[in-house]
Amino acid sequence: MNEHLKSIFYPLLLLAGLIVLWMFAVRNWGVPNYILPSFESVLGALHRGYIQGDYWPDFGYTLSSMLIGYVSGCLLAFILGTMFAEFRWLERLLYPFVLALQSMPKVALAPLILVWFGFGLGSKAVMVALVCFFPMFINTAVGLKATDPSLIDLMKAFSASRLQILLRIKIPSAASHIFAGLQISIVLGLIGAVVAEFVSSSRGLGYLINNATTTLDTSTMFASLISLAVIGILGSQLIKFLQRKLVFWERDNNTQVAA
Amino acid sequence: MIHERIPTMSGELIFRAQNLGVTYQSSRGPTPALEQFNTEMAKGEFVSILGPSGCGKSTLLKVAAGLLAPSSGIVELSGEPITGPRRDVGIVFQQPTLLKWQTVLDNVLLPIRTLGMDIEKGRARARDLLRLVELENFERHYPHELSGGMQQRVGIARGLVHDPSLLLMDEPFAALDAMTRENMMIELQRIWMETRKSVIFITHSIPEAVFLSSRVLVLSPRPAKILKDVTIDLPLPRTQETLGSTRFSELCSELRAMFTHGKK
């Protein structure tokens, strides 16, 4: 078996082991259903949700708030991060505020955002955009500033304009940092979406979880958690794929920046 | 074997510095990097600037490239004062400094693109230069697929692509291993003889300076002044054998003596 297959096979083996342990625990140790649902009932909930179609509207709701918020938050962060890195005076002006906002837990703003932007999809998207903003903003600014100064000297020696230096040198140089920001933002954005739904919503995967607590319907909770994990995994794999395609010259040493 | 005449000071001037001074402002107060620096360079000359690390060699190069304004004195290129980056100057750095996301050919074309020159003509010239640095089969490769020496040769081709009248080289072989360095030295000499460019070559390697140059300027530690201006009379083209010749070792020891005396 080659290395690549092993890295797929071993985790699958562990997963199967855990599922067997789970089934055994529920059946033989008498763990009550409201603590741990049976494997079969979670499968049943997933079947009801996605084959019969009960969850699709909620899945779509969370996915759309996630997509709208992620794209707009990251785009705004990229533009502002670029300006921040390019204009010294802007950095001086905004730096303390950026630092203050960055150290604030953004999810704590969820109730306020719901008050400001209403209880519909809009407020959820704003919440996602807000949590996506900072990792993307910081990574863009740091990445652009980390450009090899001799590349900039080189461009200056060839009378390149500032815009040419930004577009041809700085942004490609910062690509790995920018992708690290996009990667972190996917996961954080999902947290934002779920928290906003917890606070107030009548739809979405976060709403399903919250709603299931009232009836101690743990199998619905598990099914929703699995759905959220799928969105997260697909999202970050998509970003990884794009990074491999677009930042092909740094395939082996991807810069990973912690959130 | 062709024995070419080394261009002399009587030729047309390409570069001139008069009472040139550069002072950096730092938190510890002004630090002079260059002081009362005077030199003239004729068209077609290969002049090496030899000096200890941190003596202000790179400062001189930045001034010549128009990246740094002198604090005092005059610096001229082809009779005109240098006020900013100029299109008739090419530059090669210590590191290859290539764009990792562009092919070899696109990297060589970078000056053509930023200077807004004719891209088709540029492409033809870039291909000629890649042939000159013996990389004609690598134009579609990316920098990470090349060895350090090959990358540096791409850097040299890029420095020449817009047909500059002066080529500035800042320790271009410093990052290479000893074997590659020697090959690159011979290669650069061949390129210089074929293109007849004026070259200012910054180095701290004595054999490199002696092998390549028509003249060597020996600089003092900071603030840099010219300690000695040595004309290298070794016949051209210089080869592997030149490196073993007595005259070559004589010139090397003569220059080395300058540094050991300077340290006392």
Chai-1 contact restraints between the chains, C-beta under 6 A:
chainA,res_idxA,chainB,res_idxB,connection_type,confidence,min_distance_angstrom,max_distance_angstrom,comment,restraint_id
A,S150,B,F93,contact,1.0,0.0,6.0,A-B,restraint_1
A,S150,B,T97,contact,1.0,0.0,6.0,A-B,restraint_2
A,L151,B,T97,contact,1.0,0.0,6.0,A-B,restraint_3
A,D153,B,L67,contact,1.0,0.0,6.0,A-B,restraint_4
A,L154,B,T97,contact,1.0,0.0,6.0,A-B,restraint_5
A,K156,B,L67,contact,1.0,0.0,6.0,A-B,restraint_6
A,K156,B,P85,contact,1.0,0.0,6.0,A-B,restraint_7
A,A157,B,A65,contact,1.0,0.0,6.0,A-B,restraint_8
A,A157,B,P85,contact,1.0,0.0,6.0,A-B,restraint_9
A,A157,B,I91,contact,1.0,0.0,6.0,A-B,restraint_10
A,F158,B,P111,contact,1.0,0.0,6.0,A-B,restraint_11
A,F158,B,T114,contact,1.0,0.0,6.0,A-B,restraint_12
A,F158,B,L115,contact,1.0,0.0,6.0,A-B,restraint_13
A,S159,B,P85,contact,1.0,0.0,6.0,A-B,restraint_14
A,A160,B,T114,contact,1.0,0.0,6.0,A-B,restraint_15
A,Q164,B,T114,contact,1.0,0.0,6.0,A-B,restraint_16
A,P172,B,W101,contact,1.0,0.0,6.0,A-B,restraint_17
A,W249,B,K100,contact,1.0,0.0,6.0,A-B,restraint_18
A,W249,B,W101,contact,1.0,0.0,6.0,A-B,restraint_19
A,W249,B,Y142,contact,1.0,0.0,6.0,A-B,restraint_20
A,W249,B,H144,contact,1.0,0.0,6.0,A-B,restraint_21
